[in-house]
């Protein structure tokens, strides 16, 4: 298990094999991840605590509010952004193992 600090919170990687990965994502209140897609990685998230604002697609973006207990599946090529604008939230993510497969389209923390 390892913790990876991020400008929006942190990831706790609790499973990492050549076939799958498991993470806890803790998003701090008022923060959001980059607008992104994955070329190969496929993931499913489960909102463990708090409320997640999920933006999907090209502009105009569709916005979904996911409460604790909700799930969402992200296929390769699907544009998405996770945010916790009013309170922090914790997500469980299970995915294929390509953890570095992130194509950022927009990022508030100037990461490329």
N, CA, C and O atoms as CSV, one atom per row, in Angstrom:
chain,resi,resn,atom,element,x,y,z
A,1,UNK,N,N,0.854,-1.177,0.000
A,1,UNK,CA,C,0.000,0.000,0.000
A,1,UNK,C,C,0.894,1.233,0.000
A,1,UNK,O,O,1.930,1.277,0.665
A,2,UNK,N,N,0.457,2.250,-0.778
A,2,UNK,CA,C,1.218,3.503,-0.801
A,2,UNK,C,C,0.272,4.680,-0.963
A,2,UNK,O,O,-0.799,4.562,-1.558
A,3,UNK,N,N,0.687,5.816,-0.423
A,3,UNK,CA,C,-0.091,7.045,-0.515
A,3,UNK,C,C,0.634,7.990,-1.464
A,3,UNK,O,O,1.840,8.209,-1.349
A,4,UNK,N,N,-0.131,8.548,-2.407
A,4,UNK,CA,C,0.420,9.487,-3.381
A,4,UNK,C,C,-0.285,10.829,-3.165
A,4,UNK,O,O,-1.486,10.957,-3.404
A,5,UNK,N,N,0.482,11.826,-2.708
A,5,UNK,CA,C,-0.084,13.161,-2.512
A,5,UNK,C,C,-0.374,13.801,-3.858
A,5,UNK,O,O,0.410,13.681,-4.799
A,6,UNK,N,N,-1.511,14.483,-3.939
A,6,UNK,CA,C,-1.943,15.178,-5.145
A,6,UNK,C,C,-2.343,16.594,-4.737
A,6,UNK,O,O,-2.663,16.813,-3.569
A,7,UNK,N,N,-2.338,17.562,-5.653
A,7,UNK,CA,C,-2.733,18.922,-5.262
A,7,UNK,C,C,-4.199,19.020,-4.838
A,7,UNK,O,O,-4.581,19.975,-4.162
A,8,UNK,N,N,-5.013,18.058,-5.221
A,8,UNK,CA,C,-6.440,18.052,-4.881
A,8,UNK,C,C,-6.764,17.190,-3.673
A,8,UNK,O,O,-7.912,17.171,-3.228
A,9,UNK,N,N,-5.788,16.479,-3.131
A,9,UNK,CA,C,-6.002,15.551,-2.004
A,9,UNK,C,C,-4.930,14.479,-2.035
A,9,UNK,O,O,-3.738,14.786,-2.062
A,10,UNK,N,N,-5.354,13.206,-2.031
A,10,UNK,CA,C,-4.383,12.125,-2.150
A,10,UNK,C,C,-5.047,10.828,-2.604
A,10,UNK,O,O,-6.263,10.659,-2.515
A,11,UNK,N,N,-4.206,9.921,-3.091
A,11,UNK,CA,C,-4.632,8.579,-3.475
A,11,UNK,C,C,-3.973,7.588,-2.530
A,11,UNK,O,O,-2.793,7.720,-2.206
A,12,UNK,N,N,-4.724,6.612,-2.095
A,12,UNK,CA,C,-4.170,5.479,-1.366
A,12,UNK,C,C,-4.291,4.282,-2.297
A,12,UNK,O,O,-5.390,3.785,-2.543
A,13,UNK,N,N,-3.164,3.825,-2.808
A,13,UNK,CA,C,-3.170,2.676,-3.711
A,13,UNK,C,C,-3.054,1.434,-2.846
A,13,UNK,O,O,-2.005,1.172,-2.258
A,14,UNK,N,N,-4.135,0.674,-2.772
A,14,UNK,CA,C,-4.192,-0.485,-1.876
A,14,UNK,C,C,-4.057,-1.810,-2.628
A,14,UNK,O,O,-3.895,-2.857,-2.001
A,15,UNK,N,N,-4.121,-1.781,-3.944
A,15,UNK,CA,C,-3.914,-2.992,-4.752
A,15,UNK,C,C,-3.289,-2.573,-6.064
A,15,UNK,O,O,-3.748,-1.623,-6.698
A,16,UNK,N,N,-2.247,-3.272,-6.479
A,16,UNK,CA,C,-1.590,-2.966,-7.747
A,16,UNK,C,C,-0.948,-4.238,-8.273
A,16,UNK,O,O,0.059,-4.705,-7.740
A,17,UNK,N,N,-1.536,-4.791,-9.316
A,17,UNK,CA,C,-1.011,-6.003,-9.940
A,17,UNK,C,C,-0.894,-5.753,-11.443
A,17,UNK,O,O,-1.202,-4.660,-11.919
A,18,UNK,N,N,-0.453,-6.755,-12.181
A,18,UNK,CA,C,-0.374,-6.603,-13.634
A,18,UNK,C,C,-1.741,-6.753,-14.303
A,18,UNK,O,O,-1.844,-6.598,-15.520
A,19,UNK,N,N,-2.798,-7.053,-13.532
A,19,UNK,CA,C,-4.140,-7.231,-14.091
A,19,UNK,C,C,-5.156,-6.201,-13.603
A,19,UNK,O,O,-6.136,-5.942,-14.301
A,20,UNK,N,N,-4.951,-5.604,-12.422
A,20,UNK,CA,C,-5.914,-4.645,-11.877
A,20,UNK,C,C,-5.240,-3.754,-10.840
A,20,UNK,O,O,-4.132,-4.031,-10.380
A,21,UNK,N,N,-5.950,-2.657,-10.479
A,21,UNK,CA,C,-5.487,-1.757,-9.428
A,21,UNK,C,C,-6.694,-1.318,-8.599
A,21,UNK,O,O,-7.819,-1.267,-9.098
A,22,UNK,N,N,-6.445,-1.003,-7.334
A,22,UNK,CA,C,-7.480,-0.493,-6.444
A,22,UNK,C,C,-6.945,0.720,-5.702
A,22,UNK,O,O,-5.835,0.689,-5.172
A,23,UNK,N,N,-7.747,1.804,-5.663
A,23,UNK,CA,C,-7.323,3.037,-5.010
A,23,UNK,C,C,-8.474,3.627,-4.212
A,23,UNK,O,O,-9.645,3.418,-4.530
A,24,UNK,N,N,-8.118,4.365,-3.176
A,24,UNK,CA,C,-9.030,5.289,-2.507
A,24,UNK,C,C,-8.593,6.681,-2.941
A,24,UNK,O,O,-7.419,7.025,-2.805
A,25,UNK,N,N,-9.505,7.480,-3.454
A,25,UNK,CA,C,-9.217,8.861,-3.819
A,25,UNK,C,C,-9.898,9.757,-2.797
A,25,UNK,O,O,-11.113,9.685,-2.612
A,26,UNK,N,N,-9.121,10.594,-2.137
A,26,UNK,CA,C,-9.656,11.567,-1.192
A,26,UNK,C,C,-9.527,12.930,-1.844
A,26,UNK,O,O,-8.421,13.434,-2.040
A,27,UNK,N,N,-10.677,13.531,-2.182
A,27,UNK,CA,C,-10.702,14.837,-2.832
A,27,UNK,C,C,-11.095,15.876,-1.779
A,27,UNK,O,O,-12.169,15.792,-1.184
A,28,UNK,N,N,-10.221,16.845,-1.558
A,28,UNK,CA,C,-10.481,17.893,-0.566
A,28,UNK,C,C,-11.574,18.832,-1.045
A,28,UNK,O,O,-11.741,19.041,-2.247
A,29,UNK,N,N,-12.318,19.398,-0.100
A,29,UNK,CA,C,-13.393,20.338,-0.414
A,29,UNK,C,C,-12.865,21.489,-1.263
A,29,UNK,O,O,-11.809,22.052,-0.975
A,30,UNK,N,N,-13.601,21.830,-2.299
A,30,UNK,CA,C,-13.225,22.931,-3.169
A,30,UNK,C,C,-12.231,22.577,-4.253
A,30,UNK,O,O,-11.776,23.461,-4.979
A,31,UNK,N,N,-11.880,21.305,-4.382
A,31,UNK,CA,C,-10.873,20.891,-5.353
A,31,UNK,C,C,-11.469,19.983,-6.416
A,31,UNK,O,O,-12.539,19.401,-6.237
A,32,UNK,N,N,-10.744,19.877,-7.537
A,32,UNK,CA,C,-11.164,19.001,-8.627
A,32,UNK,C,C,-9.944,18.428,-9.319
A,32,UNK,O,O,-8.873,19.035,-9.339
A,33,UNK,N,N,-10.127,17.261,-9.877
A,33,UNK,CA,C,-9.086,16.624,-10.668
A,33,UNK,C,C,-9.075,17.271,-12.050
A,33,UNK,O,O,-9.939,18.092,-12.359
A,34,UNK,N,N,-8.114,16.908,-12.869
A,34,UNK,CA,C,-8.056,17.452,-14.220
A,34,UNK,C,C,-9.208,16.898,-15.066
A,34,UNK,O,O,-9.726,15.812,-14.802
A,35,UNK,N,N,-9.597,17.671,-16.091
A,35,UNK,CA,C,-10.499,17.145,-17.118
A,35,UNK,C,C,-9.593,16.240,-17.949
A,35,UNK,O,O,-8.564,16.694,-18.449
A,36,UNK,N,N,-9.956,14.981,-18.101
A,36,UNK,CA,C,-9.035,13.999,-18.649
A,36,UNK,C,C,-9.768,12.859,-19.329
A,36,UNK,O,O,-10.988,12.721,-19.254
A,37,UNK,N,N,-8.958,12.050,-19.999
A,37,UNK,CA,C,-9.428,10.759,-20.493
A,37,UNK,C,C,-8.252,9.803,-20.442
A,37,UNK,O,O,-7.110,10.213,-20.230
A,38,UNK,N,N,-8.538,8.538,-20.637
A,38,UNK,CA,C,-7.510,7.495,-20.635
A,38,UNK,C,C,-7.535,6.801,-21.989
A,38,UNK,O,O,-8.604,6.532,-22.537
A,39,UNK,N,N,-6.365,6.514,-22.520
A,39,UNK,CA,C,-6.301,5.807,-23.793
A,39,UNK,C,C,-6.599,4.315,-23.610
A,39,UNK,O,O,-7.241,3.709,-24.469
A,40,UNK,N,N,-6.147,3.721,-22.516
A,40,UNK,CA,C,-6.303,2.293,-22.288
A,40,UNK,C,C,-7.012,1.952,-20.982
A,40,UNK,O,O,-7.767,0.982,-20.912
A,41,UNK,N,N,-6.766,2.751,-19.953
A,41,UNK,CA,C,-7.284,2.473,-18.619
A,41,UNK,C,C,-8.812,2.505,-18.593
A,41,UNK,O,O,-9.435,3.392,-19.177
A,42,UNK,N,N,-9.395,1.542,-17.918
A,42,UNK,CA,C,-10.834,1.480,-17.685
A,42,UNK,C,C,-11.027,1.427,-16.178
A,42,UNK,O,O,-10.306,0.710,-15.484
A,43,UNK,N,N,-11.998,2.182,-15.664
A,43,UNK,CA,C,-12.163,2.268,-14.220
A,43,UNK,C,C,-13.631,2.353,-13.836
A,43,UNK,O,O,-14.473,2.809,-14.609
A,44,UNK,N,N,-13.912,1.904,-12.629
A,44,UNK,CA,C,-15.231,2.079,-12.028
A,44,UNK,C,C,-15.008,2.687,-10.655
A,44,UNK,O,O,-14.153,2.241,-9.890
A,45,UNK,N,N,-15.797,3.723,-10.356
A,45,UNK,CA,C,-15.682,4.366,-9.051
A,45,UNK,C,C,-16.949,4.119,-8.239
A,45,UNK,O,O,-18.040,3.924,-8.775
A,46,UNK,N,N,-16.753,4.137,-6.931
A,46,UNK,CA,C,-17.843,4.012,-5.957
A,46,UNK,C,C,-17.665,5.162,-4.979
A,46,UNK,O,O,-16.594,5.309,-4.391
A,47,UNK,N,N,-18.696,5.981,-4.792
A,47,UNK,CA,C,-18.604,7.107,-3.856
A,47,UNK,C,C,-18.798,6.548,-2.452
A,47,UNK,O,O,-19.894,6.132,-2.078
A,48,UNK,N,N,-17.719,6.546,-1.689
A,48,UNK,CA,C,-17.743,5.995,-0.341
A,48,UNK,C,C,-18.292,7.004,0.666
A,48,UNK,O,O,-19.112,6.651,1.514
A,49,UNK,N,N,-17.845,8.253,0.577
A,49,UNK,CA,C,-18.266,9.305,1.509
A,49,UNK,C,C,-18.405,10.622,0.755
A,49,UNK,O,O,-17.670,10.872,-0.200
A,50,UNK,N,N,-19.335,11.457,1.178
A,50,UNK,CA,C,-19.495,12.781,0.605
A,50,UNK,C,C,-20.293,12.770,-0.687
A,50,UNK,O,O,-21.020,11.823,-0.987
A,51,UNK,N,N,-20.137,13.846,-1.439
A,51,UNK,CA,C,-20.852,14.039,-2.695
A,51,UNK,C,C,-19.833,14.364,-3.776
A,51,UNK,O,O,-18.960,15.209,-3.581
A,52,UNK,N,N,-19.946,13.694,-4.914
A,52,UNK,CA,C,-19.041,13.902,-6.037
A,52,UNK,C,C,-19.774,14.627,-7.151
A,52,UNK,O,O,-20.886,14.251,-7.522
A,53,UNK,N,N,-19.144,15.674,-7.685
A,53,UNK,CA,C,-19.635,16.313,-8.892
A,53,UNK,C,C,-18.807,15.740,-10.038
A,53,UNK,O,O,-17.580,15.838,-10.047
A,54,UNK,N,N,-19.490,15.148,-10.991
A,54,UNK,CA,C,-18.841,14.487,-12.118
A,54,UNK,C,C,-19.218,15.223,-13.392
A,54,UNK,O,O,-20.397,15.335,-13.726
A,55,UNK,N,N,-18.207,15.727,-14.107
A,55,UNK,CA,C,-18.422,16.352,-15.408
A,55,UNK,C,C,-17.988,15.350,-16.463
A,55,UNK,O,O,-16.928,14.736,-16.339
A,56,UNK,N,N,-18.799,15.179,-17.502
A,56,UNK,CA,C,-18.462,14.230,-18.557
A,56,UNK,C,C,-18.614,14.877,-19.928
A,56,UNK,O,O,-19.396,15.810,-20.108
A,57,UNK,N,N,-17.858,14.368,-20.881
A,57,UNK,CA,C,-17.995,14.762,-22.271
A,57,UNK,C,C,-17.346,16.080,-22.627
A,57,UNK,O,O,-16.733,16.754,-21.798
A,58,UNK,N,N,-17.507,16.424,-23.908
A,58,UNK,CA,C,-17.017,17.693,-24.450
A,58,UNK,C,C,-17.980,18.810,-24.062
A,58,UNK,O,O,-19.092,18.555,-23.602
A,59,UNK,N,N,-17.535,20.058,-24.256
A,59,UNK,CA,C,-18.397,21.200,-23.957
A,59,UNK,C,C,-19.595,21.187,-24.915
A,59,UNK,O,O,-19.406,20.918,-26.101
A,60,UNK,N,N,-20.802,21.463,-24.455
A,60,UNK,CA,C,-21.107,21.680,-23.042
A,60,UNK,C,C,-21.057,20.370,-22.275
A,60,UNK,O,O,-21.523,19.338,-22.758
A,61,UNK,N,N,-20.496,20.417,-21.085
A,61,UNK,CA,C,-20.313,19.222,-20.280
A,61,UNK,C,C,-21.615,18.825,-19.598
A,61,UNK,O,O,-22.421,19.671,-19.211
A,62,UNK,N,N,-21.796,17.529,-19.464
A,62,UNK,CA,C,-22.910,17.041,-18.660
A,62,UNK,C,C,-22.404,16.955,-17.225
A,62,UNK,O,O,-21.295,16.474,-16.993
A,63,UNK,N,N,-23.189,17.409,-16.269
A,63,UNK,CA,C,-22.801,17.376,-14.865
A,63,UNK,C,C,-23.738,16.442,-14.117
A,63,UNK,O,O,-24.959,16.573,-14.199
A,64,UNK,N,N,-23.155,15.499,-13.389
A,64,UNK,CA,C,-23.900,14.569,-12.560
A,64,UNK,C,C,-23.479,14.767,-11.111
A,64,UNK,O,O,-22.309,15.036,-10.834
A,65,UNK,N,N,-24.415,14.636,-10.193
A,65,UNK,CA,C,-24.115,14.667,-8.762
A,65,UNK,C,C,-24.275,13.240,-8.262
A,65,UNK,O,O,-25.356,12.658,-8.348
A,66,UNK,N,N,-23.189,12.682,-7.738
A,66,UNK,CA,C,-23.217,11.315,-7.225
A,66,UNK,C,C,-23.107,11.348,-5.705
A,66,UNK,O,O,-22.153,11.898,-5.154
A,67,UNK,N,N,-24.072,10.767,-5.048
A,67,UNK,CA,C,-24.106,10.679,-3.586
A,67,UNK,C,C,-23.377,9.421,-3.130
A,67,UNK,O,O,-23.066,8.552,-3.944
A,68,UNK,N,N,-23.104,9.323,-1.832
A,68,UNK,CA,C,-22.493,8.111,-1.265
A,68,UNK,C,C,-23.323,6.902,-1.668
A,68,UNK,O,O,-24.551,6.919,-1.583
A,69,UNK,N,N,-22.637,5.855,-2.107
A,69,UNK,CA,C,-23.297,4.636,-2.557
A,69,UNK,C,C,-23.484,4.563,-4.060
A,69,UNK,O,O,-23.880,3.520,-4.579
A,70,UNK,N,N,-23.204,5.665,-4.780
A,70,UNK,CA,C,-23.341,5.688,-6.237
A,70,UNK,C,C,-22.090,5.148,-6.904
A,70,UNK,O,O,-20.997,5.198,-6.339
A,71,UNK,N,N,-22.263,4.624,-8.126
A,71,UNK,CA,C,-21.138,4.131,-8.914
A,71,UNK,C,C,-21.145,4.782,-10.287
A,71,UNK,O,O,-22.166,5.298,-10.742
A,72,UNK,N,N,-19.979,4.749,-10.943
A,72,UNK,CA,C,-19.871,5.273,-12.303
A,72,UNK,C,C,-18.733,4.537,-12.991
A,72,UNK,O,O,-17.678,4.305,-12.401
A,73,UNK,N,N,-18.963,4.173,-14.251
A,73,UNK,CA,C,-17.983,3.427,-15.036
A,73,UNK,C,C,-17.376,4.341,-16.102
A,73,UNK,O,O,-18.101,5.019,-16.831
A,74,UNK,N,N,-16.046,4.356,-16.189
A,74,UNK,CA,C,-15.328,5.191,-17.154
A,74,UNK,C,C,-14.590,4.271,-18.121
A,74,UNK,O,O,-13.687,3.533,-17.726
A,75,UNK,N,N,-14.983,4.325,-19.388
A,75,UNK,CA,C,-14.323,3.527,-20.429
A,75,UNK,C,C,-13.199,4.335,-21.058
A,75,UNK,O,O,-13.208,5.563,-20.973
A,76,UNK,N,N,-12.230,3.676,-21.686
A,76,UNK,CA,C,-11.160,4.414,-22.376
A,76,UNK,C,C,-11.749,5.418,-23.368
A,76,UNK,O,O,-12.718,5.123,-24.067
A,77,UNK,N,N,-11.145,6.610,-23.417
A,77,UNK,CA,C,-11.581,7.656,-24.323
A,77,UNK,C,C,-12.686,8.544,-23.787
A,77,UNK,O,O,-13.003,9.560,-24.406
A,78,UNK,N,N,-13.287,8.192,-22.647
A,78,UNK,CA,C,-14.396,8.958,-22.074
A,78,UNK,C,C,-13.847,10.149,-21.280
A,78,UNK,O,O,-13.117,9.957,-20.307
A,79,UNK,N,N,-14.190,11.361,-21.682
A,79,UNK,CA,C,-13.721,12.566,-20.994
A,79,UNK,C,C,-14.498,12.727,-19.697
A,79,UNK,O,O,-15.726,12.634,-19.675
A,80,UNK,N,N,-13.757,12.973,-18.606
A,80,UNK,CA,C,-14.394,13.092,-17.296
A,80,UNK,C,C,-13.561,13.967,-16.366
A,80,UNK,O,O,-12.367,14.174,-16.579
A,81,UNK,N,N,-14.227,14.476,-15.327
A,81,UNK,CA,C,-13.571,15.246,-14.264
A,81,UNK,C,C,-14.338,15.015,-12.981
A,81,UNK,O,O,-15.567,15.087,-12.961
A,82,UNK,N,N,-13.605,14.735,-11.897
A,82,UNK,CA,C,-14.195,14.548,-10.573
A,82,UNK,C,C,-13.939,15.814,-9.756
A,82,UNK,O,O,-12.856,16.394,-9.824
A,83,UNK,N,N,-14.947,16.241,-8.978
A,83,UNK,CA,C,-14.805,17.435,-8.152
A,83,UNK,C,C,-15.568,17.268,-6.843
A,83,UNK,O,O,-16.554,16.536,-6.765
A,84,UNK,N,N,-15.085,17.967,-5.818
A,84,UNK,CA,C,-15.739,18.003,-4.500
A,84,UNK,C,C,-15.862,19.467,-4.091
A,84,UNK,O,O,-15.106,19.932,-3.238
A,85,UNK,N,N,-16.805,20.205,-4.689
A,85,UNK,CA,C,-16.825,21.655,-4.484
A,85,UNK,C,C,-17.212,22.140,-3.096
A,85,UNK,O,O,-16.667,23.142,-2.632
A,86,UNK,N,N,-18.135,21.465,-2.415
A,86,UNK,CA,C,-18.623,22.010,-1.145
A,86,UNK,C,C,-18.178,21.216,0.081
A,86,UNK,O,O,-18.148,21.747,1.191
A,87,UNK,N,N,-17.843,19.980,-0.114
A,87,UNK,CA,C,-17.358,19.136,0.987
A,87,UNK,C,C,-16.408,18.117,0.377
A,87,UNK,O,O,-16.493,17.835,-0.819
A,88,UNK,N,N,-15.528,17.575,1.158
A,88,UNK,CA,C,-14.627,16.566,0.640
A,88,UNK,C,C,-15.382,15.294,0.316
A,88,UNK,O,O,-16.501,15.086,0.785
A,89,UNK,N,N,-14.766,14.446,-0.486
A,89,UNK,CA,C,-15.377,13.140,-0.751
A,89,UNK,C,C,-14.283,12.093,-0.911
A,89,UNK,O,O,-13.128,12.404,-1.202
A,90,UNK,N,N,-14.683,10.848,-0.711
A,90,UNK,CA,C,-13.780,9.713,-0.856
A,90,UNK,C,C,-14.394,8.741,-1.838
A,90,UNK,O,O,-15.562,8.371,-1.720
A,91,UNK,N,N,-13.592,8.330,-2.811
A,91,UNK,CA,C,-14.021,7.380,-3.829
A,91,UNK,C,C,-13.190,6.114,-3.733
A,91,UNK,O,O,-12.005,6.165,-3.404
A,92,UNK,N,N,-13.805,4.988,-4.019
A,92,UNK,CA,C,-13.080,3.750,-4.258
A,92,UNK,C,C,-13.009,3.603,-5.767
A,92,UNK,O,O,-14.023,3.716,-6.455
A,93,UNK,N,N,-11.817,3.351,-6.279
A,93,UNK,CA,C,-11.650,3.146,-7.714
A,93,UNK,C,C,-11.016,1.775,-7.938
A,93,UNK,O,O,-10.002,1.441,-7.326
A,94,UNK,N,N,-11.619,0.995,-8.814
A,94,UNK,CA,C,-10.989,-0.228,-9.305
A,94,UNK,C,C,-10.776,-0.033,-10.795
A,94,UNK,O,O,-11.638,0.504,-11.491
A,95,UNK,N,N,-9.623,-0.474,-11.282
A,95,UNK,CA,C,-9.304,-0.195,-12.682
A,95,UNK,C,C,-8.356,-1.234,-13.244
A,95,UNK,O,O,-7.823,-2.088,-12.536
A,96,UNK,N,N,-8.169,-1.120,-14.556
A,96,UNK,CA,C,-7.087,-1.840,-15.197
A,96,UNK,C,C,-5.782,-1.200,-14.699
A,96,UNK,O,O,-5.822,-0.109,-14.130
A,97,UNK,N,N,-4.642,-1.844,-14.898
A,97,UNK,CA,C,-3.416,-1.417,-14.196
A,97,UNK,C,C,-2.677,-0.206,-14.770
A,97,UNK,O,O,-1.613,0.135,-14.254
A,98,UNK,N,N,-3.178,0.451,-15.794
A,98,UNK,CA,C,-2.440,1.540,-16.435
A,98,UNK,C,C,-2.605,2.849,-15.657
A,98,UNK,O,O,-3.265,3.773,-16.133
A,99,UNK,N,N,-2.014,2.931,-14.473
A,99,UNK,CA,C,-2.217,4.074,-13.580
A,99,UNK,C,C,-1.661,5.382,-14.131
A,99,UNK,O,O,-2.147,6.448,-13.753
A,100,UNK,N,N,-0.681,5.343,-14.992
A,100,UNK,CA,C,-0.082,6.565,-15.539
A,100,UNK,C,C,-0.758,7.011,-16.832
A,100,UNK,O,O,-0.339,8.004,-17.427
A,101,UNK,N,N,-1.784,6.308,-17.275
A,101,UNK,CA,C,-2.485,6.616,-18.526
A,101,UNK,C,C,-3.503,7.730,-18.285
A,101,UNK,O,O,-4.694,7.471,-18.119
A,102,UNK,N,N,-3.017,8.972,-18.268
A,102,UNK,CA,C,-3.867,10.142,-18.055
A,102,UNK,C,C,-3.530,11.170,-19.130
A,102,UNK,O,O,-2.391,11.624,-19.234
A,103,UNK,N,N,-4.529,11.527,-19.923
A,103,UNK,CA,C,-4.370,12.601,-20.899
A,103,UNK,C,C,-5.166,13.787,-20.362
A,103,UNK,O,O,-6.397,13.783,-20.378
A,104,UNK,N,N,-4.440,14.805,-19.886
A,104,UNK,CA,C,-5.082,15.973,-19.276
A,104,UNK,C,C,-5.476,16.970,-20.359
A,104,UNK,O,O,-4.655,17.354,-21.191
A,105,UNK,N,N,-6.741,17.384,-20.340
A,105,UNK,CA,C,-7.251,18.377,-21.276
A,105,UNK,C,C,-7.317,19.763,-20.630
A,105,UNK,O,O,-7.230,20.787,-21.307
A,106,UNK,N,N,-7.471,19.765,-19.312
A,106,UNK,CA,C,-7.565,21.015,-18.538
A,106,UNK,C,C,-7.162,20.677,-17.112
A,106,UNK,O,O,-7.563,19.646,-16.573
A,107,UNK,N,N,-6.358,21.561,-16.496
A,107,UNK,CA,C,-5.882,21.271,-15.145
A,107,UNK,C,C,-5.667,22.562,-14.385
A,107,UNK,O,O,-4.950,23.447,-14.852
A,108,UNK,N,N,-6.277,22.677,-13.224
A,108,UNK,CA,C,-6.152,23.889,-12.401
A,108,UNK,C,C,-4.816,23.993,-11.693
A,108,UNK,O,O,-4.512,25.034,-11.111
A,109,UNK,N,N,-4.009,22.940,-11.728
A,109,UNK,CA,C,-2.742,22.920,-11.007
A,109,UNK,C,C,-1.554,22.952,-11.960
A,109,UNK,O,O,-0.429,22.649,-11.564
A,110,UNK,N,N,-1.804,23.320,-13.225
A,110,UNK,CA,C,-0.766,23.472,-14.260
A,110,UNK,C,C,0.073,22.225,-14.484
A,110,UNK,O,O,1.270,22.313,-14.760
A,111,UNK,N,N,-0.563,21.055,-14.364
A,111,UNK,CA,C,0.138,19.819,-14.712
A,111,UNK,C,C,-0.136,19.516,-16.176
A,111,UNK,O,O,-1.215,19.811,-16.689
A,112,UNK,N,N,0.845,18.925,-16.843
A,112,UNK,CA,C,0.633,18.605,-18.255
A,112,UNK,C,C,0.213,17.157,-18.421
A,112,UNK,O,O,-0.012,16.704,-19.543
